[in-house]
Amino acid sequence: LPALNQRELELKYQFARNQVREEQERVTARYLEARAEEEMATLKALPGESDAQRKARACQMVRRACEHSQLTADFRLQHVGGEMVTVADLLARPDHWHNERFADPIEPDYRDDGRIAVALLANPLRPVVYSHAHGGRWFELLRQSRTVQLGRGDLARNADECAEILASTGTVFLRGDEIVQLDGTRLRPLTEHELRYCLAHLANFRTRSDKRGWIPADPPLQLARMILDVRWSGRLQEVRAVLTVPTVLPDGRVIDEPGYDADTALLYVADGVDLPRVPREPGVAEVLDAAAFLYRPFRMFPFVDGISRAVLLSALLTAVVRAGLRTAPGFIFSAPSAGSGKTLLAQCVAALASVDPPAACPPWRDPAEAGKALLAHLREAP
């Protein structure tokens, strides 16, 4: 091949993709048609739903799997033993189906390997199926869709229904006066349109037509605005913070199981990291070994004295228990010269408490700007 710059390579790639786009679209359409026909055999009809509407819903279910890697509750997976299992079945019995092997969700006959995919259901907040086919792909498992029937005078009832649907996901919470959604390991406030998008994926919205009966509809903007403006305390679980590592509470209780802790409103997201369990009653030797192990990565930092090392240990311990405390001290690392490792030391402390990299920002001269910047960082932080 001739030597090409990045722009020339991109143009050649684009040309090659355009050459096969029509054929790709035809193959995709044939696949969606055939797979939708298969799924129609077991897909239950919604109230007032015609066969054409049910087929369109089956086609949408398959398209979501192909284009968005999302497997809805009615999507069927082929178990290595030959049994067809729906996503709803997997989510209903996670202990039974965790680590079980399946064929590829999109291409079940891929390499004639009925165990190329695995169900990972240990984390109730993020159940997934991982398939090794085609270089590897993660599939998100979605729970059973509800049907919301829209009608005049039913706005409050529809809002109540949607609040229950959002609460059932285990990923939508109330933080202060905001409705937030778990995005990875962070809580993201939902806007009107993001809420509509979320609801459209969680429920089947239908409106009444005089000629055609109940027909598919989009979540109304007015409904989304009402949900965001009403404080759903008691309906949506309130969350104080997201943990990505286990923590110890002031009463000695250990949170090391992924999920929501109702007593503290803390949400522990393991994020695929397999951490060792914390002993409930450690002995003196175990505590001393743990302290030595904790300090080992920091032994080469040029601390001035033992007090400085004690401050570091305090910062490390505070980092992992901070979410369970009403107030916690702040820590400052200073040095007489540049390049001594202050920033690295602070990053190491933060890394112990979270799988996400810590936010870094320059010092501020204006206190008002400092307040705005800190608030922005805190809103983005778990």
TANOR-V925429 format. One record per residue. N is the residue number from 0. RES is the residue in one letter. D_FIRST is the distance of its C-alpha to the first C-alpha in Angstrom with 1 decimal. Layout:
BEGIN
n=N res=RES d_first=D_FIRST
n=N res=RES d_first=D_FIRST
END
This chain:
BEGIN
n=0 res=L d_first=0.0
n=1 res=P d_first=3.8
n=2 res=A d_first=6.5
n=3 res=L d_first=8.3
n=4 res=N d_first=11.9
n=5 res=Q d_first=13.7
n=6 res=R d_first=15.2
n=7 res=E d_first=12.2
n=8 res=L d_first=10.8
n=9 res=E d_first=14.4
n=10 res=L d_first=14.7
n=11 res=K d_first=11.9
n=12 res=Y d_first=13.6
n=13 res=Q d_first=16.9
n=14 res=F d_first=16.1
n=15 res=A d_first=15.1
n=16 res=R d_first=18.3
n=17 res=N d_first=20.4
n=18 res=Q d_first=19.5
n=19 res=V d_first=21.1
n=20 res=R d_first=23.7
n=21 res=E d_first=26.5
n=22 res=E d_first=26.0
n=23 res=Q d_first=25.9
n=24 res=E d_first=29.1
n=25 res=R d_first=30.8
n=26 res=V d_first=30.1
n=27 res=T d_first=31.3
n=28 res=A d_first=34.4
n=29 res=R d_first=35.3
n=30 res=Y d_first=34.9
n=31 res=L d_first=37.1
n=32 res=E d_first=39.6
n=33 res=A d_first=39.9
n=34 res=R d_first=40.1
n=35 res=A d_first=42.6
n=36 res=E d_first=44.8
n=37 res=E d_first=44.8
n=38 res=E d_first=45.7
n=39 res=M d_first=48.4
n=40 res=A d_first=50.4
n=41 res=T d_first=51.3
n=42 res=L d_first=50.8
n=43 res=K d_first=54.2
n=44 res=A d_first=55.2
n=45 res=L d_first=56.2
n=46 res=P d_first=59.6
n=47 res=G d_first=59.7
n=48 res=E d_first=56.1
n=49 res=S d_first=55.4
n=50 res=D d_first=53.1
n=51 res=A d_first=50.6
n=52 res=Q d_first=50.6
n=53 res=R d_first=50.3
n=54 res=K d_first=47.3
n=55 res=A d_first=45.6
n=56 res=R d_first=46.4
n=57 res=A d_first=44.9
n=58 res=C d_first=41.7
n=59 res=Q d_first=41.6
n=60 res=M d_first=42.1
n=61 res=V d_first=39.1
n=62 res=R d_first=36.9
n=63 res=R d_first=37.9
n=64 res=A d_first=36.8
n=65 res=C d_first=33.4
n=66 res=E d_first=32.6
n=67 res=H d_first=34.6
n=68 res=S d_first=35.0
n=69 res=Q d_first=38.8
n=70 res=L d_first=41.1
n=71 res=T d_first=44.5
n=72 res=A d_first=47.8
n=73 res=D d_first=47.9
n=74 res=F d_first=44.5
n=75 res=R d_first=44.9
n=76 res=L d_first=43.1
n=77 res=Q d_first=43.4
n=78 res=H d_first=45.0
n=79 res=V d_first=44.1
n=80 res=G d_first=47.7
n=81 res=G d_first=47.0
n=82 res=E d_first=49.0
n=83 res=M d_first=47.7
n=84 res=V d_first=48.2
n=85 res=T d_first=48.0
n=86 res=V d_first=46.7
n=87 res=A d_first=50.3
n=88 res=D d_first=51.5
n=89 res=L d_first=49.1
n=90 res=L d_first=50.3
n=91 res=A d_first=53.9
n=92 res=R d_first=53.8
n=93 res=P d_first=51.2
n=94 res=D d_first=53.1
n=95 res=H d_first=52.9
n=96 res=W d_first=49.2
n=97 res=H d_first=47.6
n=98 res=N d_first=45.1
n=99 res=E d_first=45.5
n=100 res=R d_first=42.5
n=101 res=F d_first=41.2
n=102 res=A d_first=38.6
n=103 res=D d_first=35.6
n=104 res=P d_first=37.2
n=105 res=I d_first=34.7
n=106 res=E d_first=33.9
n=107 res=P d_first=37.0
n=108 res=D d_first=35.8
n=109 res=Y d_first=32.5
n=110 res=R d_first=32.2
n=111 res=D d_first=35.9
n=112 res=D d_first=36.4
n=113 res=G d_first=39.5
n=114 res=R d_first=39.4
n=115 res=I d_first=35.9
n=116 res=A d_first=37.3
n=117 res=V d_first=40.1
n=118 res=A d_first=42.7
n=119 res=L d_first=43.2
n=120 res=L d_first=46.5
n=121 res=A d_first=48.2
n=122 res=N d_first=47.6
n=123 res=P d_first=49.6
n=124 res=L d_first=47.9
n=125 res=R d_first=44.4
n=126 res=P d_first=44.5
n=127 res=V d_first=41.1
n=128 res=V d_first=39.4
n=129 res=Y d_first=36.2
n=130 res=S d_first=34.0
n=131 res=H d_first=31.5
n=132 res=A d_first=29.8
n=133 res=H d_first=26.2
n=134 res=G d_first=25.7
n=135 res=G d_first=29.1
n=136 res=R d_first=31.0
n=137 res=W d_first=34.4
n=138 res=F d_first=36.9
n=139 res=E d_first=39.8
n=140 res=L d_first=43.2
n=141 res=L d_first=45.5
n=142 res=R d_first=49.2
n=143 res=Q d_first=51.4
n=144 res=S d_first=51.2
n=145 res=R d_first=54.6
n=146 res=T d_first=55.8
n=147 res=V d_first=57.2
n=148 res=Q d_first=59.4
n=149 res=L d_first=59.7
n=150 res=G d_first=62.9
n=151 res=R d_first=65.3
n=152 res=G d_first=67.2
n=153 res=D d_first=65.0
n=154 res=L d_first=62.9
n=155 res=A d_first=64.6
n=156 res=R d_first=64.5
n=157 res=N d_first=60.8
n=158 res=A d_first=60.2
n=159 res=D d_first=62.0
n=160 res=E d_first=60.0
n=161 res=C d_first=56.7
n=162 res=A d_first=57.9
n=163 res=E d_first=58.6
n=164 res=I d_first=55.2
n=165 res=L d_first=53.5
n=166 res=A d_first=55.7
n=167 res=S d_first=54.9
n=168 res=T d_first=51.2
n=169 res=G d_first=51.9
n=170 res=T d_first=49.3
n=171 res=V d_first=51.2
n=172 res=F d_first=54.0
n=173 res=L d_first=56.4
n=174 res=R d_first=56.0
n=175 res=G d_first=58.9
n=176 res=D d_first=59.0
n=177 res=E d_first=55.3
n=178 res=I d_first=53.7
n=179 res=V d_first=50.6
n=180 res=Q d_first=47.9
n=181 res=L d_first=46.3
n=182 res=D d_first=42.6
n=183 res=G d_first=41.2
n=184 res=T d_first=43.8
n=185 res=R d_first=44.9
n=186 res=L d_first=47.4
n=187 res=R d_first=46.3
n=188 res=P d_first=48.9
n=189 res=L d_first=48.5
n=190 res=T d_first=48.7
n=191 res=E d_first=50.2
n=192 res=H d_first=47.0
n=193 res=E d_first=45.6
n=194 res=L d_first=48.9
n=195 res=R d_first=48.6
n=196 res=Y d_first=45.1
n=197 res=C d_first=46.4
n=198 res=L d_first=49.5
n=199 res=A d_first=47.5
n=200 res=H d_first=45.6
n=201 res=L d_first=48.8
n=202 res=A d_first=51.3
n=203 res=N d_first=51.7
n=204 res=F d_first=53.4
n=205 res=R d_first=55.6
n=206 res=T d_first=57.9
n=207 res=R d_first=60.8
n=208 res=S d_first=60.5
n=209 res=D d_first=63.8
n=210 res=K d_first=62.2
n=211 res=R d_first=59.5
n=212 res=G d_first=61.0
n=213 res=W d_first=58.7
n=214 res=I d_first=55.2
n=215 res=P d_first=52.1
n=216 res=A d_first=52.1
n=217 res=D d_first=50.3
n=218 res=P d_first=52.0
n=219 res=P d_first=54.1
n=220 res=L d_first=53.4
n=221 res=Q d_first=57.2
n=222 res=L d_first=57.1
n=223 res=A d_first=54.3
n=224 res=R d_first=56.3
n=225 res=M d_first=59.4
n=226 res=I d_first=57.7
n=227 res=L d_first=56.3
n=228 res=D d_first=59.6
n=229 res=V d_first=61.8
n=230 res=R d_first=62.1
n=231 res=W d_first=61.6
n=232 res=S d_first=63.4
n=233 res=G d_first=64.5
n=234 res=R d_first=61.9
n=235 res=L d_first=58.7
n=236 res=Q d_first=58.6
n=237 res=E d_first=58.7
n=238 res=V d_first=56.2
n=239 res=R d_first=56.7
n=240 res=A d_first=53.6
n=241 res=V d_first=50.6
n=242 res=L d_first=50.4
n=243 res=T d_first=47.3
n=244 res=V d_first=49.4
n=245 res=P d_first=52.9
n=246 res=T d_first=55.9
n=247 res=V d_first=59.6
n=248 res=L d_first=62.1
n=249 res=P d_first=65.3
n=250 res=D d_first=67.4
n=251 res=G d_first=65.3
n=252 res=R d_first=63.5
n=253 res=V d_first=59.9
n=254 res=I d_first=57.2
n=255 res=D d_first=54.5
n=256 res=E d_first=54.0
n=257 res=P d_first=51.3
n=258 res=G d_first=52.8
n=259 res=Y d_first=55.4
n=260 res=D d_first=58.5
n=261 res=A d_first=61.3
n=262 res=D d_first=63.7
n=263 res=T d_first=61.5
n=264 res=A d_first=59.0
n=265 res=L d_first=56.2
n=266 res=L d_first=53.0
n=267 res=Y d_first=51.2
n=268 res=V d_first=47.6
n=269 res=A d_first=46.2
n=270 res=D d_first=42.6
n=271 res=G d_first=41.6
n=272 res=V d_first=42.9
n=273 res=D d_first=45.3
n=274 res=L d_first=48.0
n=275 res=P d_first=51.1
n=276 res=R d_first=54.4
n=277 res=V d_first=56.9
n=278 res=P d_first=60.2
n=279 res=R d_first=63.0
n=280 res=E d_first=65.6
n=281 res=P d_first=63.9
n=282 res=G d_first=66.2
n=283 res=V d_first=66.6
n=284 res=A d_first=64.4
n=285 res=E d_first=61.5
n=286 res=V d_first=61.9
n=287 res=L d_first=61.8
n=288 res=D d_first=58.8
n=289 res=A d_first=57.0
n=290 res=A d_first=57.9
n=291 res=A d_first=56.6
n=292 res=F d_first=53.4
n=293 res=L d_first=53.0
n=294 res=Y d_first=53.7
n=295 res=R d_first=51.5
n=296 res=P d_first=48.2
n=297 res=F d_first=50.3
n=298 res=R d_first=52.3
n=299 res=M d_first=50.3
n=300 res=F d_first=50.8
n=301 res=P d_first=53.4
n=302 res=F d_first=56.2
n=303 res=V d_first=59.5
n=304 res=D d_first=61.9
n=305 res=G d_first=62.7
n=306 res=I d_first=63.4
n=307 res=S d_first=59.8
n=308 res=R d_first=58.6
n=309 res=A d_first=61.0
n=310 res=V d_first=59.6
n=311 res=L d_first=56.1
n=312 res=L d_first=57.5
n=313 res=S d_first=59.2
n=314 res=A d_first=56.0
n=315 res=L d_first=54.1
n=316 res=L d_first=56.9
n=317 res=T d_first=57.3
n=318 res=A d_first=53.6
n=319 res=V d_first=53.9
n=320 res=V d_first=57.3
n=321 res=R d_first=57.1
n=322 res=A d_first=56.6
n=323 res=G d_first=59.9
n=324 res=L d_first=61.9
n=325 res=R d_first=63.7
n=326 res=T d_first=63.0
n=327 res=A d_first=60.9
n=328 res=P d_first=60.8
n=329 res=G d_first=58.0
n=330 res=F d_first=56.7
n=331 res=I d_first=55.8
n=332 res=F d_first=54.1
n=333 res=S d_first=54.9
n=334 res=A d_first=54.4
n=335 res=P d_first=55.7
n=336 res=S d_first=52.3
n=337 res=A d_first=48.7
n=338 res=G d_first=46.1
n=339 res=S d_first=48.7
n=340 res=G d_first=46.9
n=341 res=K d_first=48.8
n=342 res=T d_first=45.8
n=343 res=L d_first=44.4
n=344 res=L d_first=47.9
n=345 res=A d_first=48.2
n=346 res=Q d_first=44.8
n=347 res=C d_first=45.9
n=348 res=V d_first=49.1
n=349 res=A d_first=47.3
n=350 res=A d_first=44.8
n=351 res=L d_first=47.8
n=352 res=A d_first=49.0
n=353 res=S d_first=45.9
n=354 res=V d_first=42.4
n=355 res=D d_first=41.3
n=356 res=P d_first=40.5
n=357 res=P d_first=43.5
n=358 res=A d_first=43.5
n=359 res=A d_first=43.8
n=360 res=C d_first=45.3
n=361 res=P d_first=46.9
n=362 res=P d_first=50.7
n=363 res=W d_first=52.5
n=364 res=R d_first=55.2
n=365 res=D d_first=56.5
n=366 res=P d_first=58.2
n=367 res=A d_first=57.5
n=368 res=E d_first=53.8
n=369 res=A d_first=53.9
n=370 res=G d_first=55.6
n=371 res=K d_first=53.1
n=372 res=A d_first=50.1
n=373 res=L d_first=51.8
n=374 res=L d_first=52.6
n=375 res=A d_first=49.0
n=376 res=H d_first=47.9
n=377 res=L d_first=50.6
n=378 res=R d_first=49.7
n=379 res=E d_first=46.2
n=380 res=A d_first=47.3
n=381 res=P d_first=48.3
END
